[in-house]
């Protein structure tokens, strides 16, 4: 009797391992239709998989974009989905703790250890709005843009207020609900040149493969922050 139980448990364990391996291989193949395993963050890649499994066509998903601006600098964008109702731009954050923020204030706060530790970070709504503004200039399309800020990690959206129209703040487990809302509640967008949109988005993804572009973007951010110009 004991040997039979051990045999059953062993077979169940083998089946579980096989299922895990097959599922992992299937996810890798699916992810490869959009991006590489070393592009972006784990959370970004997880969101790409969520969208693919939801039924979003791979050719409409663009991950880890480096959009070249007119001044020669680059705007790094986590994820863009071109849909029939407009362009959805994702900003992905991976935080723990309580999140407090107001749509029109530059700084948000994350609180850890039940209020004992507080950290400031740049308003992700404003951050993504800047990405959208850069995209609008490059694409030159009079279609709706939607901003979706996705929070991964063990965090709680404790008090978020004054979220603009067309902007969504969401935990990762509910991001597909937001996709449904956007797709169902909006009219089809009138693109003037879909080929140009796809071309620019593809070029922006390709830019991210260049270490030179990545390093230039990092240096641009450092220069923008300007810490080397502070003498305390």
N, C-alpha and C positions, 0 to 999 in steps of 0.2 A: 504493500500500500504506500509506504513512504517513498519507495523507488519510483512508483508511478507518479506521485505528486512532484518529485524532483524532476522527472522527465517532462511533465506538463509545464512546469515553471521554466525549465530550460528552453523548451520549444517556444513558449510565449516570449521569452527574452530574445531568442534568435529572430522571431517574427518582428518584434519591436525594432531591433537593430536594422533588419532589412528594410522595414518601412521607413525608418529614419534616413537611411542611406539613399534609398530611391527618391524620397521626398526632397532631400537636399540636392541631389543631382538634377531633379526636375526644376527646382527653384533656380539653380545655377544656369541651366539652359534658358529658362525664361528671362532671367535678369540679363543675360548676354544679348538678348534681342534689343536692349535699350542702352546698356552701359557695361563697363568693365567692373570686375570685383574689387579693384583697387581705386576706383573713382569715388570721390566724396567720402561721406561718413557712413557708418553702418546703418544709422537711422534713415539717412537719405535713400540708401539702397533698399531698406525695408519698405519705405513708402513707394518706391518704384514698383516693387513686387506687389504691394497691395493694389495699386492702380491697374497693373496688368491682370491680376486675378479677378478684379472687378469687371474687366472687359474693356478697359481703355486701350485702343490700338497702340502697339509699340511705336509705330511711325509718328505718333502725335506726342510722344513723351520725350522731353529733352532734359538730360541730367548734367549737373555740374558745368554750367555755361560760363564762359568768360567773354562777355559782350564787349567788343572794342568800341570805345566812344570816339567822338570827333577830335578830342584833344590827345588821342593816342593812349590814354589810360584804359583800364579794363574794369568792368563791373561784374563781380562774381555772383551768380545767381544759382541757388540750390537746385531748383526744379521748375520747369515750365511745361504746361500741357496746352496744346492748341486744340480747342473744341469747336463745335458748331455754334456755340453761344458766345464765344469769345476766348480770350487767353487767360489761363489761370496761372498765377505766379506763386510759388510756394517758398516760404522761408521756414527752415526747420531748426528748432532749438532742442537741445538735450540737457535738461536741468533737473535738479532735485529741489525739494523745499516748497514753500509757499510763494506764489507769484502775485505781485501787486503791480498794477499799472494803469495809467490813464492815456487814452488815445492821443491827446495833444501835448503830453509832457515828454521831453526828450529822454528822461531816465526812468527805468522801471526798477523794481527791487525784488530780489529773491531772498527769502528768509529761511535759515536753517537752525537746527537745534532749538526748536520751539521759541524762536525769537532772539536767541542769544547771538546769532551771527547774521549779519545783513550785508548783501552785496548788490551793487548797482550794475545795470547793464543797459545798453542803448535800446531805446524803444523799437521793438521789432516791426511795429506797424510803420513807423517812419522809415526804417531800414528797407522794408519791402516796397514802400511807396517810391523810394528813390530808384530801386531796381525797375519798377514799372515805368517810371518817368524816362529812364534811359532806354527801355525797350520801345516805348512809344515813339521816341525820336528816331530810333534806328528803323523800326518797322514801317512807320508812317502809315498806320492803318487806323481808321476811325471806327474801331470795334471796342466793345466793352472789355475791360481788364478786371480781373478779380484777384484779390490778395488773400492768401490763406496762410496763416502762421500756425505751424504745427508744433506742439510741444511733446517731445518724447521724455522718457525718464520718470523717476518717482517724484513728480511734482503735482501740486494742486493749484488750480487757477483760483486763488483765494478772493481777489477783488480786482476785476478788470472792468473799466468803465469807458464810456465815450468811444465806442468802436464805430468807425465810419461805415456808411453804406458801401457795400461791395467788398467789405473786409470781414474775414472770419478768423476767430481765435479758437483753436480746437486741440483737444488731446488726441494723440495718435489713434487711439482705439475708435474714435468717432469721426475720423476724417472722411470715410466713405459716405456718411450721412450728409456732410457738407457738399460733397460732389453731387449727390442726388438732388439737393436743394438747388444748387447752381444750374444743373442741367435741366431740371423740370420747370423752374420758375422764370426762366428767361427765354426771350425770343431768339431765333437764329440770327447770328451776326452776319453782316454784309461785308465780307472781305473783298477788297479790290484786287489784290494780287497774292493769292495763297502760295504760289510758288516762291515768291520773294520772302514771305514769312518763313517758310520751311528752310529756304537757303540760308538766311541769316541765323536762324536758330541752330542749324547744323554746323555752320561755320563757328558759332560761339562754343559749341560742344568740342569741336576739333581744336579750337584755341587752347582749351584746358588740357590737352595732351602735351603741350609744350612746357617744359621746365622753365624756359626763358620767360614765357608769359606768366607763369605762376610766380616766379621770383620778382618779376616787374610789378605784379599786383601787390605782393607783400611789401615791397619797397614803397609803393604809392601809398599804402595804408599807413606805414610807419611815418612817412613824410606828412601825411594828413594829420596824424595824431601829434606829431612834432615834439615828442618827449626830449629829443636831443637839444631842443631850443629852450628847455626849461632849466634855469639856474637857481636852485633853492639855497 
